[in-house]
């Protein structure tokens, strides 16, 4: 279970990348998908760094 929590940041980064990929493929006009994808990537990076410092 700790491994899943440890890699939660990577999961968020991958979800953000998937959102940005969907934005490009679907040719969306709204910026909401861009903003949420950006937040997921930046937040996932922060979560990954913080959780790896805690669990190591």
PDBQT receptor file of N, H, CA, C and O in Angstrom, charges set to zero:
ATOM      1  N   UNK A   1       0.822  -1.189   0.000  1.00  0.00    +0.000 N 
ATOM      2  CA  UNK A   1       0.000   0.000   0.000  1.00  0.00    +0.000 C 
ATOM      3  C   UNK A   1       0.868   1.255   0.000  1.00  0.00    +0.000 C 
ATOM      4  O   UNK A   1       0.515   2.258  -0.621  1.00  0.00    +0.000 OA
ATOM      5  N   UNK A   2       2.010   1.201   0.700  1.00  0.00    +0.000 N 
ATOM      6  H   UNK A   2       2.297   0.387   1.205  1.00  0.00    +0.000 HD
ATOM      7  CA  UNK A   2       2.884   2.360   0.721  1.00  0.00    +0.000 C 
ATOM      8  C   UNK A   2       3.467   2.658  -0.660  1.00  0.00    +0.000 C 
ATOM      9  O   UNK A   2       3.731   3.816  -0.986  1.00  0.00    +0.000 OA
ATOM     10  N   UNK A   3       3.667   1.617  -1.471  1.00  0.00    +0.000 N 
ATOM     11  H   UNK A   3       3.452   0.676  -1.206  1.00  0.00    +0.000 HD
ATOM     12  CA  UNK A   3       4.177   1.840  -2.825  1.00  0.00    +0.000 C 
ATOM     13  C   UNK A   3       3.184   2.615  -3.665  1.00  0.00    +0.000 C 
ATOM     14  O   UNK A   3       3.572   3.482  -4.448  1.00  0.00    +0.000 OA
ATOM     15  N   UNK A   4       1.896   2.309  -3.507  1.00  0.00    +0.000 N 
ATOM     16  H   UNK A   4       1.581   1.605  -2.870  1.00  0.00    +0.000 HD
ATOM     17  CA  UNK A   4       0.871   3.031  -4.250  1.00  0.00    +0.000 C 
ATOM     18  C   UNK A   4       0.820   4.491  -3.825  1.00  0.00    +0.000 C 
ATOM     19  O   UNK A   4       0.690   5.379  -4.667  1.00  0.00    +0.000 OA
ATOM     20  N   UNK A   5       0.921   4.742  -2.543  1.00  0.00    +0.000 N 
ATOM     21  H   UNK A   5       1.027   4.021  -1.858  1.00  0.00    +0.000 HD
ATOM     22  CA  UNK A   5       0.922   6.118  -2.046  1.00  0.00    +0.000 C 
ATOM     23  C   UNK A   5       2.196   6.829  -2.489  1.00  0.00    +0.000 C 
ATOM     24  O   UNK A   5       2.163   8.013  -2.824  1.00  0.00    +0.000 OA
ATOM     25  N   UNK A   6       3.309   6.117  -2.492  1.00  0.00    +0.000 N 
ATOM     26  H   UNK A   6       3.336   5.155  -2.219  1.00  0.00    +0.000 HD
ATOM     27  CA  UNK A   6       4.584   6.711  -2.879  1.00  0.00    +0.000 C 
ATOM     28  C   UNK A   6       4.562   7.178  -4.331  1.00  0.00    +0.000 C 
ATOM     29  O   UNK A   6       5.175   8.191  -4.667  1.00  0.00    +0.000 OA
ATOM     30  N   UNK A   7       3.856   6.443  -5.193  1.00  0.00    +0.000 N 
ATOM     31  H   UNK A   7       3.358   5.620  -4.920  1.00  0.00    +0.000 HD
ATOM     32  CA  UNK A   7       3.815   6.789  -6.607  1.00  0.00    +0.000 C 
ATOM     33  C   UNK A   7       2.539   7.536  -7.011  1.00  0.00    +0.000 C 
ATOM     34  O   UNK A   7       2.203   7.574  -8.195  1.00  0.00    +0.000 OA
ATOM     35  N   UNK A   8       1.840   8.115  -6.071  1.00  0.00    +0.000 N 
ATOM     36  H   UNK A   8       2.113   8.084  -5.109  1.00  0.00    +0.000 HD
ATOM     37  CA  UNK A   8       0.626   8.873  -6.381  1.00  0.00    +0.000 C 
ATOM     38  C   UNK A   8       0.948  10.090  -7.242  1.00  0.00    +0.000 C 
ATOM     39  O   UNK A   8       0.136  10.474  -8.084  1.00  0.00    +0.000 OA
ATOM     40  N   UNK A   9       2.099  10.695  -7.051  1.00  0.00    +0.000 N 
ATOM     41  H   UNK A   9       2.759  10.383  -6.368  1.00  0.00    +0.000 HD
ATOM     42  CA  UNK A   9       2.497  11.837  -7.859  1.00  0.00    +0.000 C 
ATOM     43  C   UNK A   9       2.684  11.472  -9.318  1.00  0.00    +0.000 C 
ATOM     44  O   UNK A   9       2.298  12.232 -10.206  1.00  0.00    +0.000 OA
ATOM     45  N   UNK A  10       3.267  10.323  -9.570  1.00  0.00    +0.000 N 
ATOM     46  H   UNK A  10       3.580   9.705  -8.849  1.00  0.00    +0.000 HD
ATOM     47  CA  UNK A  10       3.452   9.853 -10.947  1.00  0.00    +0.000 C 
ATOM     48  C   UNK A  10       2.100   9.614 -11.610  1.00  0.00    +0.000 C 
ATOM     49  O   UNK A  10       1.925   9.913 -12.791  1.00  0.00    +0.000 OA
ATOM     50  N   UNK A  11       1.151   9.081 -10.857  1.00  0.00    +0.000 N 
ATOM     51  H   UNK A  11       1.294   8.838  -9.897  1.00  0.00    +0.000 HD
ATOM     52  CA  UNK A  11      -0.187   8.847 -11.396  1.00  0.00    +0.000 C 
ATOM     53  C   UNK A  11      -0.838  10.175 -11.777  1.00  0.00    +0.000 C 
ATOM     54  O   UNK A  11      -1.483  10.267 -12.821  1.00  0.00    +0.000 OA
ATOM     55  N   UNK A  12      -0.678  11.198 -10.948  1.00  0.00    +0.000 N 
ATOM     56  H   UNK A  12      -0.153  11.123 -10.099  1.00  0.00    +0.000 HD
ATOM     57  CA  UNK A  12      -1.237  12.513 -11.262  1.00  0.00    +0.000 C 
ATOM     58  C   UNK A  12      -0.582  13.114 -12.498  1.00  0.00    +0.000 C 
ATOM     59  O   UNK A  12      -1.261  13.737 -13.314  1.00  0.00    +0.000 OA
ATOM     60  N   UNK A  13       0.716  12.939 -12.644  1.00  0.00    +0.000 N 
ATOM     61  H   UNK A  13       1.268  12.433 -11.980  1.00  0.00    +0.000 HD
ATOM     62  CA  UNK A  13       1.422  13.464 -13.811  1.00  0.00    +0.000 C 
ATOM     63  C   UNK A  13       0.927  12.778 -15.080  1.00  0.00    +0.000 C 
ATOM     64  O   UNK A  13       0.720  13.431 -16.103  1.00  0.00    +0.000 OA
ATOM     65  N   UNK A  14       0.741  11.481 -15.014  1.00  0.00    +0.000 N 
ATOM     66  H   UNK A  14       0.909  10.950 -14.184  1.00  0.00    +0.000 HD
ATOM     67  CA  UNK A  14       0.246  10.738 -16.181  1.00  0.00    +0.000 C 
ATOM     68  C   UNK A  14      -1.175  11.171 -16.525  1.00  0.00    +0.000 C 
ATOM     69  O   UNK A  14      -1.501  11.311 -17.703  1.00  0.00    +0.000 OA
ATOM     70  N   UNK A  15      -2.024  11.386 -15.529  1.00  0.00    +0.000 N 
ATOM     71  H   UNK A  15      -1.759  11.273 -14.571  1.00  0.00    +0.000 HD
ATOM     72  CA  UNK A  15      -3.381  11.865 -15.793  1.00  0.00    +0.000 C 
ATOM     73  C   UNK A  15      -3.369  13.244 -16.445  1.00  0.00    +0.000 C 
ATOM     74  O   UNK A  15      -4.163  13.513 -17.347  1.00  0.00    +0.000 OA
ATOM     75  N   UNK A  16      -2.476  14.111 -15.995  1.00  0.00    +0.000 N 
ATOM     76  H   UNK A  16      -1.831  13.892 -15.263  1.00  0.00    +0.000 HD
ATOM     77  CA  UNK A  16      -2.341  15.427 -16.619  1.00  0.00    +0.000 C 
ATOM     78  C   UNK A  16      -1.885  15.330 -18.059  1.00  0.00    +0.000 C 
ATOM     79  O   UNK A  16      -2.371  16.065 -18.919  1.00  0.00    +0.000 OA
ATOM     80  N   UNK A  17      -0.962  14.438 -18.326  1.00  0.00    +0.000 N 
ATOM     81  H   UNK A  17      -0.567  13.841 -17.628  1.00  0.00    +0.000 HD
ATOM     82  CA  UNK A  17      -0.494  14.247 -19.707  1.00  0.00    +0.000 C 
ATOM     83  C   UNK A  17      -1.603  13.680 -20.587  1.00  0.00    +0.000 C 
ATOM     84  O   UNK A  17      -1.709  14.045 -21.758  1.00  0.00    +0.000 OA
ATOM     85  N   UNK A  18      -2.420  12.803 -20.042  1.00  0.00    +0.000 N 
ATOM     86  H   UNK A  18      -2.334  12.506 -19.091  1.00  0.00    +0.000 HD
ATOM     87  CA  UNK A  18      -3.551  12.262 -20.804  1.00  0.00    +0.000 C 
ATOM     88  C   UNK A  18      -4.552  13.369 -21.125  1.00  0.00    +0.000 C 
ATOM     89  O   UNK A  18      -5.074  13.431 -22.238  1.00  0.00    +0.000 OA
ATOM     90  N   UNK A  19      -4.820  14.241 -20.157  1.00  0.00    +0.000 N 
ATOM     91  H   UNK A  19      -4.396  14.191 -19.252  1.00  0.00    +0.000 HD
ATOM     92  CA  UNK A  19      -5.732  15.358 -20.411  1.00  0.00    +0.000 C 
ATOM     93  C   UNK A  19      -5.202  16.274 -21.512  1.00  0.00    +0.000 C 
ATOM     94  O   UNK A  19      -5.959  16.709 -22.380  1.00  0.00    +0.000 OA
ATOM     95  N   UNK A  20      -3.918  16.562 -21.474  1.00  0.00    +0.000 N 
ATOM     96  H   UNK A  20      -3.303  16.208 -20.768  1.00  0.00    +0.000 HD
ATOM     97  CA  UNK A  20      -3.345  17.415 -22.508  1.00  0.00    +0.000 C 
ATOM     98  C   UNK A  20      -3.362  16.723 -23.866  1.00  0.00    +0.000 C 
ATOM     99  O   UNK A  20      -3.527  17.381 -24.892  1.00  0.00    +0.000 OA
ATOM    100  N   UNK A  21      -3.197  15.419 -23.883  1.00  0.00    +0.000 N 
ATOM    101  H   UNK A  21      -3.063  14.884 -23.049  1.00  0.00    +0.000 HD
ATOM    102  CA  UNK A  21      -3.271  14.673 -25.143  1.00  0.00    +0.000 C 
ATOM    103  C   UNK A  21      -4.688  14.709 -25.720  1.00  0.00    +0.000 C 
ATOM    104  O   UNK A  21      -4.873  14.879 -26.926  1.00  0.00    +0.000 OA
ATOM    105  N   UNK A  22      -5.672  14.550 -24.856  1.00  0.00    +0.000 N 
ATOM    106  H   UNK A  22      -5.521  14.413 -23.877  1.00  0.00    +0.000 HD
ATOM    107  CA  UNK A  22      -7.067  14.621 -25.307  1.00  0.00    +0.000 C 
ATOM    108  C   UNK A  22      -7.365  16.008 -25.859  1.00  0.00    +0.000 C 
ATOM    109  O   UNK A  22      -8.077  16.138 -26.855  1.00  0.00    +0.000 OA
ATOM    110  N   UNK A  23      -6.828  17.047 -25.222  1.00  0.00    +0.000 N 
ATOM    111  H   UNK A  23      -6.250  16.941 -24.412  1.00  0.00    +0.000 HD
ATOM    112  CA  UNK A  23      -7.027  18.415 -25.694  1.00  0.00    +0.000 C 
ATOM    113  C   UNK A  23      -6.485  18.582 -27.115  1.00  0.00    +0.000 C 
ATOM    114  O   UNK A  23      -7.138  19.195 -27.959  1.00  0.00    +0.000 OA
ATOM    115  N   UNK A  24      -5.320  18.049 -27.374  1.00  0.00    +0.000 N 
ATOM    116  H   UNK A  24      -4.789  17.551 -26.688  1.00  0.00    +0.000 HD
ATOM    117  CA  UNK A  24      -4.709  18.184 -28.698  1.00  0.00    +0.000 C 
ATOM    118  C   UNK A  24      -5.455  17.352 -29.736  1.00  0.00    +0.000 C 
ATOM    119  O   UNK A  24      -5.681  17.814 -30.854  1.00  0.00    +0.000 OA
ATOM    120  N   UNK A  25      -5.836  16.135 -29.376  1.00  0.00    +0.000 N 
ATOM    121  H   UNK A  25      -5.652  15.760 -28.468  1.00  0.00    +0.000 HD
ATOM    122  CA  UNK A  25      -6.499  15.243 -30.327  1.00  0.00    +0.000 C 
ATOM    123  C   UNK A  25      -7.902  15.742 -30.679  1.00  0.00    +0.000 C 
ATOM    124  O   UNK A  25      -8.310  15.677 -31.838  1.00  0.00    +0.000 OA
ATOM    125  N   UNK A  26      -8.634  16.234 -29.692  1.00  0.00    +0.000 N 
ATOM    126  H   UNK A  26      -8.303  16.287 -28.749  1.00  0.00    +0.000 HD
ATOM    127  CA  UNK A  26     -10.015  16.651 -29.910  1.00  0.00    +0.000 C 
ATOM    128  C   UNK A  26     -10.151  18.076 -30.441  1.00  0.00    +0.000 C 
ATOM    129  O   UNK A  26     -11.257  18.479 -30.800  1.00  0.00    +0.000 OA
ATOM    130  N   UNK A  27      -9.079  18.846 -30.504  1.00  0.00    +0.000 N 
ATOM    131  H   UNK A  27      -8.180  18.518 -30.212  1.00  0.00    +0.000 HD
ATOM    132  CA  UNK A  27      -9.087  20.240 -30.967  1.00  0.00    +0.000 C 
ATOM    133  C   UNK A  27     -10.107  21.076 -30.186  1.00  0.00    +0.000 C 
ATOM    134  O   UNK A  27     -10.938  21.770 -30.771  1.00  0.00    +0.000 OA
ATOM    135  N   UNK A  28     -10.029  20.997 -28.880  1.00  0.00    +0.000 N 
ATOM    136  H   UNK A  28      -9.354  20.433 -28.404  1.00  0.00    +0.000 HD
ATOM    137  CA  UNK A  28     -10.955  21.719 -28.013  1.00  0.00    +0.000 C 
ATOM    138  C   UNK A  28     -10.629  23.207 -28.019  1.00  0.00    +0.000 C 
ATOM    139  O   UNK A  28      -9.497  23.611 -28.281  1.00  0.00    +0.000 OA
ATOM    140  N   UNK A  29     -11.649  24.014 -27.723  1.00  0.00    +0.000 N 
ATOM    141  H   UNK A  29     -12.569  23.685 -27.509  1.00  0.00    +0.000 HD
ATOM    142  CA  UNK A  29     -11.468  25.459 -27.705  1.00  0.00    +0.000 C 
ATOM    143  C   UNK A  29     -11.347  25.976 -26.270  1.00  0.00    +0.000 C 
ATOM    144  O   UNK A  29     -10.757  27.034 -26.047  1.00  0.00    +0.000 OA
ATOM    145  N   UNK A  30     -11.888  25.256 -25.309  1.00  0.00    +0.000 N 
ATOM    146  H   UNK A  30     -12.366  24.397 -25.490  1.00  0.00    +0.000 HD
ATOM    147  CA  UNK A  30     -11.896  25.678 -23.917  1.00  0.00    +0.000 C 
ATOM    148  C   UNK A  30     -10.511  25.542 -23.285  1.00  0.00    +0.000 C 
ATOM    149  O   UNK A  30      -9.757  24.616 -23.585  1.00  0.00    +0.000 OA
ATOM    150  N   UNK A  31     -10.202  26.482 -22.410  1.00  0.00    +0.000 N 
ATOM    151  H   UNK A  31     -10.814  27.234 -22.166  1.00  0.00    +0.000 HD
ATOM    152  CA  UNK A  31      -8.924  26.440 -21.706  1.00  0.00    +0.000 C 
ATOM    153  C   UNK A  31      -9.008  25.673 -20.389  1.00  0.00    +0.000 C 
ATOM    154  O   UNK A  31      -7.991  25.500 -19.718  1.00  0.00    +0.000 OA
ATOM    155  N   UNK A  32     -10.186  25.215 -20.009  1.00  0.00    +0.000 N 
ATOM    156  H   UNK A  32     -11.012  25.356 -20.555  1.00  0.00    +0.000 HD
ATOM    157  CA  UNK A  32     -10.353  24.502 -18.742  1.00  0.00    +0.000 C 
ATOM    158  C   UNK A  32      -9.546  23.207 -18.723  1.00  0.00    +0.000 C 
ATOM    159  O   UNK A  32      -8.980  22.843 -17.692  1.00  0.00    +0.000 OA
ATOM    160  N   UNK A  33      -9.491  22.524 -19.837  1.00  0.00    +0.000 N 
ATOM    161  H   UNK A  33      -9.950  22.820 -20.675  1.00  0.00    +0.000 HD
ATOM    162  CA  UNK A  33      -8.728  21.273 -19.905  1.00  0.00    +0.000 C 
ATOM    163  C   UNK A  33      -7.243  21.570 -19.805  1.00  0.00    +0.000 C 
ATOM    164  O   UNK A  33      -6.504  20.818 -19.169  1.00  0.00    +0.000 OA
ATOM    165  N   UNK A  34      -6.795  22.649 -20.419  1.00  0.00    +0.000 N 
ATOM    166  H   UNK A  34      -7.395  23.260 -20.936  1.00  0.00    +0.000 HD
ATOM    167  CA  UNK A  34      -5.378  23.028 -20.325  1.00  0.00    +0.000 C 
ATOM    168  C   UNK A  34      -4.991  23.370 -18.890  1.00  0.00    +0.000 C 
ATOM    169  O   UNK A  34      -3.944  22.945 -18.400  1.00  0.00    +0.000 OA
ATOM    170  N   UNK A  35      -5.843  24.138 -18.228  1.00  0.00    +0.000 N 
ATOM    171  H   UNK A  35      -6.693  24.482 -18.626  1.00  0.00    +0.000 HD
ATOM    172  CA  UNK A  35      -5.551  24.543 -16.848  1.00  0.00    +0.000 C 
ATOM    173  C   UNK A  35      -5.545  23.339 -15.921  1.00  0.00    +0.000 C 
ATOM    174  O   UNK A  35      -4.646  23.203 -15.092  1.00  0.00    +0.000 OA
ATOM    175  N   UNK A  36      -6.541  22.460 -16.049  1.00  0.00    +0.000 N 
ATOM    176  H   UNK A  36      -7.272  22.570 -16.722  1.00  0.00    +0.000 HD
ATOM    177  CA  UNK A  36      -6.580  21.293 -15.164  1.00  0.00    +0.000 C 
ATOM    178  C   UNK A  36      -5.430  20.336 -15.455  1.00  0.00    +0.000 C 
ATOM    179  O   UNK A  36      -4.884  19.745 -14.524  1.00  0.00    +0.000 OA
ATOM    180  N   UNK A  37      -5.048  20.167 -16.707  1.00  0.00    +0.000 N 
ATOM    181  H   UNK A  37      -5.491  20.647 -17.464  1.00  0.00    +0.000 HD
ATOM    182  CA  UNK A  37      -3.896  19.337 -17.040  1.00  0.00    +0.000 C 
ATOM    183  C   UNK A  37      -2.607  19.913 -16.476  1.00  0.00    +0.000 C 
ATOM    184  O   UNK A  37      -1.758  19.177 -15.973  1.00  0.00    +0.000 OA
ATOM    185  N   UNK A  38      -2.463  21.227 -16.561  1.00  0.00    +0.000 N 
ATOM    186  H   UNK A  38      -3.152  21.825 -16.970  1.00  0.00    +0.000 HD
ATOM    187  CA  UNK A  38      -1.283  21.885 -15.998  1.00  0.00    +0.000 C 
ATOM    188  C   UNK A  38      -1.207  21.747 -14.492  1.00  0.00    +0.000 C 
ATOM    189  O   UNK A  38      -0.141  21.486 -13.935  1.00  0.00    +0.000 OA
ATOM    190  N   UNK A  39      -2.364  21.925 -13.824  1.00  0.00    +0.000 N 
ATOM    191  H   UNK A  39      -3.230  22.137 -14.276  1.00  0.00    +0.000 HD
ATOM    192  CA  UNK A  39      -2.398  21.765 -12.375  1.00  0.00    +0.000 C 
ATOM    193  C   UNK A  39      -2.064  20.331 -11.964  1.00  0.00    +0.000 C 
ATOM    194  O   UNK A  39      -1.371  20.112 -10.970  1.00  0.00    +0.000 OA
ATOM    195  N   UNK A  40      -2.555  19.362 -12.725  1.00  0.00    +0.000 N 
ATOM    196  H   UNK A  40      -3.118  19.540 -13.532  1.00  0.00    +0.000 HD
ATOM    197  CA  UNK A  40      -2.246  17.972 -12.399  1.00  0.00    +0.000 C 
ATOM    198  C   UNK A  40      -0.760  17.676 -12.561  1.00  0.00    +0.000 C 
ATOM    199  O   UNK A  40      -0.182  16.956 -11.747  1.00  0.00    +0.000 OA
ATOM    200  N   UNK A  41      -0.143  18.216 -13.591  1.00  0.00    +0.000 N 
ATOM    201  H   UNK A  41      -0.613  18.801 -14.252  1.00  0.00    +0.000 HD
ATOM    202  CA  UNK A  41       1.285  17.961 -13.800  1.00  0.00    +0.000 C 
ATOM    203  C   UNK A  41       2.126  18.646 -12.728  1.00  0.00    +0.000 C 
ATOM    204  O   UNK A  41       3.026  18.031 -12.156  1.00  0.00    +0.000 OA
ATOM    205  N   UNK A  42       1.837  19.911 -12.456  1.00  0.00    +0.000 N 
ATOM    206  H   UNK A  42       1.106  20.410 -12.921  1.00  0.00    +0.000 HD
ATOM    207  CA  UNK A  42       2.613  20.636 -11.438  1.00  0.00    +0.000 C 
ATOM    208  C   UNK A  42       2.337  20.071 -10.043  1.00  0.00    +0.000 C 
ATOM    209  O   UNK A  42       3.263  19.878  -9.255  1.00  0.00    +0.000 OA
ATOM    210  N   UNK A  43       1.070  19.807  -9.739  1.00  0.00    +0.000 N 
ATOM    211  H   UNK A  43       0.317  19.964 -10.379  1.00  0.00    +0.000 HD
ATOM    212  CA  UNK A  43       0.719  19.235  -8.436  1.00  0.00    +0.000 C 
ATOM    213  C   UNK A  43       1.261  17.832  -8.261  1.00  0.00    +0.000 C 
ATOM    214  O   UNK A  43       1.700  17.461  -7.173  1.00  0.00    +0.000 OA
ATOM    215  N   UNK A  44       1.232  17.047  -9.333  1.00  0.00    +0.000 N 
ATOM    216  H   UNK A  44       0.875  17.349 -10.217  1.00  0.00    +0.000 HD
ATOM    217  CA  UNK A  44       1.778  15.695  -9.265  1.00  0.00    +0.000 C 
ATOM    218  C   UNK A  44       3.266  15.695  -9.013  1.00  0.00    +0.000 C 
ATOM    219  O   UNK A  44       3.778  14.846  -8.283  1.00  0.00    +0.000 OA
ATOM    220  N   UNK A  45       3.968  16.644  -9.615  1.00  0.00    +0.000 N 
ATOM    221  H   UNK A  45       3.553  17.334 -10.209  1.00  0.00    +0.000 HD
ATOM    222  CA  UNK A  45       5.408  16.759  -9.379  1.00  0.00    +0.000 C 
ATOM    223  C   UNK A  45       5.683  17.114  -7.918  1.00  0.00    +0.000 C 
ATOM    224  O   UNK A  45       6.577  16.543  -7.294  1.00  0.00    +0.000 OA
ATOM    225  N   UNK A  46       4.916  18.052  -7.380  1.00  0.00    +0.000 N 
ATOM    226  H   UNK A  46       4.189  18.515  -7.887  1.00  0.00    +0.000 HD
ATOM    227  CA  UNK A  46       5.093  18.442  -5.977  1.00  0.00    +0.000 C 
ATOM    228  C   UNK A  46       4.757  17.287  -5.041  1.00  0.00    +0.000 C 
ATOM    229  O   UNK A  46       5.481  17.037  -4.077  1.00  0.00    +0.000 OA
ATOM    230  N   UNK A  47       3.671  16.587  -5.318  1.00  0.00    +0.000 N 
ATOM    231  H   UNK A  47       3.083  16.790  -6.101  1.00  0.00    +0.000 HD
ATOM    232  CA  UNK A  47       3.277  15.449  -4.477  1.00  0.00    +0.000 C 
ATOM    233  C   UNK A  47       4.339  14.361  -4.534  1.00  0.00    +0.000 C 
ATOM    234  O   UNK A  47       4.664  13.755  -3.512  1.00  0.00    +0.000 OA
ATOM    235  N   UNK A  48       4.881  14.110  -5.718  1.00  0.00    +0.000 N 
ATOM    236  H   UNK A  48       4.618  14.602  -6.548  1.00  0.00    +0.000 HD
ATOM    237  CA  UNK A  48       5.911  13.072  -5.859  1.00  0.00    +0.000 C 
ATOM    238  C   UNK A  48       7.148  13.411  -5.026  1.00  0.00    +0.000 C 
ATOM    239  O   UNK A  48       7.685  12.550  -4.329  1.00  0.00    +0.000 OA
ATOM    240  N   UNK A  49       7.593  14.650  -5.098  1.00  0.00    +0.000 N 
ATOM    241  H   UNK A  49       7.157  15.349  -5.664  1.00  0.00    +0.000 HD
ATOM    242  CA  UNK A  49       8.785  15.054  -4.344  1.00  0.00    +0.000 C 
ATOM    243  C   UNK A  49       8.529  14.988  -2.846  1.00  0.00    +0.000 C 
ATOM    244  O   UNK A  49       9.359  14.468  -2.100  1.00  0.00    +0.000 OA
ATOM    245  N   UNK A  50       7.401  15.501  -2.401  1.00  0.00    +0.000 N 
ATOM    246  H   UNK A  50       6.727  15.923  -3.007  1.00  0.00    +0.000 HD
ATOM    247  CA  UNK A  50       7.094  15.525  -0.970  1.00  0.00    +0.000 C 
ATOM    248  C   UNK A  50       6.929  14.114  -0.404  1.00  0.00    +0.000 C 
ATOM    249  O   UNK A  50       7.468  13.799   0.657  1.00  0.00    +0.000 OA
ATOM    250  N   UNK A  51       6.183  13.268  -1.116  1.00  0.00    +0.000 N 
ATOM    251  H   UNK A  51       5.746  13.524  -1.978  1.00  0.00    +0.000 HD
ATOM    252  CA  UNK A  51       5.961  11.917  -0.599  1.00  0.00    +0.000 C 
ATOM    253  C   UNK A  51       7.233  11.079  -0.612  1.00  0.00    +0.000 C 
ATOM    254  O   UNK A  51       7.416  10.230   0.260  1.00  0.00    +0.000 OA
ATOM    255  N   UNK A  52       8.110  11.299  -1.579  1.00  0.00    +0.000 N 
ATOM    256  H   UNK A  52       7.961  11.988  -2.288  1.00  0.00    +0.000 HD
ATOM    257  CA  UNK A  52       9.366  10.545  -1.587  1.00  0.00    +0.000 C 
ATOM    258  C   UNK A  52      10.297  11.000  -0.477  1.00  0.00    +0.000 C 
ATOM    259  O   UNK A  52      11.106  10.209   0.008  1.00  0.00    +0.000 OA
ATOM    260  N   UNK A  53      10.203  12.231  -0.074  1.00  0.00    +0.000 N 
ATOM    261  H   UNK A  53       9.546  12.874  -0.468  1.00  0.00    +0.000 HD
ATOM    262  CA  UNK A  53      10.996  12.660   1.087  1.00  0.00    +0.000 C 
ATOM    263  C   UNK A  53      10.448  12.062   2.380  1.00  0.00    +0.000 C 
ATOM    264  O   UNK A  53      11.209  11.749   3.296  1.00  0.00    +0.000 OA
ATOM    265  N   UNK A  54       9.141  11.907   2.453  1.00  0.00    +0.000 N 
ATOM    266  H   UNK A  54       8.522  12.162   1.710  1.00  0.00    +0.000 HD
ATOM    267  CA  UNK A  54       8.524  11.350   3.666  1.00  0.00    +0.000 C 
ATOM    268  C   UNK A  54       8.813   9.857   3.776  1.00  0.00    +0.000 C 
ATOM    269  O   UNK A  54       9.181   9.382   4.850  1.00  0.00    +0.000 OA
ATOM    270  N   UNK A  55       8.651   9.099   2.674  1.00  0.00    +0.000 N 
ATOM    271  H   UNK A  55       8.351   9.484   1.801  1.00  0.00    +0.000 HD
ATOM    272  CA  UNK A  55       8.755   7.646   2.728  1.00  0.00    +0.000 C 
ATOM    273  C   UNK A  55      10.186   7.133   2.598  1.00  0.00    +0.000 C 
ATOM    274  O   UNK A  55      10.403   5.930   2.744  1.00  0.00    +0.000 OA
ATOM    275  N   UNK A  56      11.152   7.974   2.335  1.00  0.00    +0.000 N 
ATOM    276  H   UNK A  56      10.975   8.951   2.216  1.00  0.00    +0.000 HD
ATOM    277  CA  UNK A  56      12.548   7.502   2.247  1.00  0.00    +0.000 C 
ATOM    278  C   UNK A  56      13.311   7.724   3.516  1.00  0.00    +0.000 C 
ATOM    279  O   UNK A  56      14.491   7.381   3.596  1.00  0.00    +0.000 OA
TER     280      UNK A  56
